[in-house]
Amino acid sequence: MVIKHDLEIIASFSTNGWRHFKNADDVKNSYSLMTDLELVEKLKEKYGNSLSIFEYPRNERPTLAEVYK
């Protein structure tokens, strides 16, 4: 899953539980106990309608390097 604010990637999640955030302000201790969907809801609260969520089919997922290219 790739999450963008406007056109900038602010976070990405993998299916193995790994999460990457561009902004340290978006990383909070309480987030570690949230599911991906709960975390997306928190980011929606913060960024509003300018947030875009992209989910990829299992066989078409990009690598981390491809996401941040």
C-alpha positions as CSV (number, residue, x, y, z in Angstrom):
1,M,0.0,0.0,0.0
2,V,1.3,3.5,-0.9
3,I,-0.2,6.6,0.7
4,K,0.3,10.0,-0.9
5,H,-0.4,13.5,0.4
6,D,-1.1,15.6,-2.7
7,L,1.6,14.1,-5.0
8,E,4.2,13.1,-2.4
9,I,4.5,9.6,-0.9
10,I,4.2,9.9,2.8
11,A,4.0,6.3,3.8
12,S,4.1,2.7,2.5
13,F,3.1,-0.6,4.0
14,S,4.0,-4.1,3.0
15,T,2.0,-7.3,3.5
16,N,4.6,-8.6,6.1
17,G,3.8,-5.8,8.5
18,W,6.7,-3.5,7.5
19,R,5.8,0.3,7.4
20,H,7.8,3.2,6.1
21,F,6.9,6.8,6.9
22,K,8.6,9.8,5.3
23,N,7.8,12.2,8.1
24,A,8.8,11.3,11.6
25,D,5.8,13.3,12.9
26,D,3.5,10.6,11.4
27,V,5.2,7.9,13.5
28,K,3.8,7.6,17.0
29,N,4.1,4.9,19.6
30,S,0.4,4.2,19.5
31,Y,0.5,3.6,15.8
32,S,2.5,0.4,16.3
33,L,-0.5,-1.2,17.8
34,M,-2.9,-0.1,15.1
35,T,-3.9,-2.2,12.0
36,D,-3.1,-0.7,8.6
37,L,-6.7,0.4,8.2
38,E,-6.8,2.1,11.6
39,L,-3.6,3.9,10.7
40,V,-4.9,5.0,7.3
41,E,-8.0,6.5,9.1
42,K,-5.6,8.5,11.4
43,L,-3.7,9.8,8.4
44,K,-7.0,10.7,6.7
45,E,-8.0,12.7,9.9
46,K,-4.6,14.5,9.7
47,Y,-4.4,15.1,5.9
48,G,-8.0,15.1,4.9
49,N,-9.1,14.9,1.2
50,S,-5.6,15.4,-0.1
51,L,-4.7,11.9,0.9
52,S,-4.6,9.1,-1.8
53,I,-4.4,5.4,-1.1
54,F,-2.9,3.0,-3.6
55,E,-3.2,-0.8,-3.1
56,Y,-1.5,-3.1,-5.6
57,P,-2.6,-6.7,-6.6
58,R,-0.4,-9.3,-5.0
59,N,1.5,-10.2,-8.2
60,E,2.0,-6.5,-9.2
61,R,3.4,-5.0,-6.0
62,P,6.4,-2.7,-6.4
63,T,9.6,-3.0,-4.4
64,L,10.5,-0.3,-1.9
65,A,13.1,1.0,-4.4
66,E,10.4,1.2,-7.1
67,V,8.0,3.0,-4.8
68,Y,10.5,5.8,-3.9
69,K,12.0,6.1,-7.3
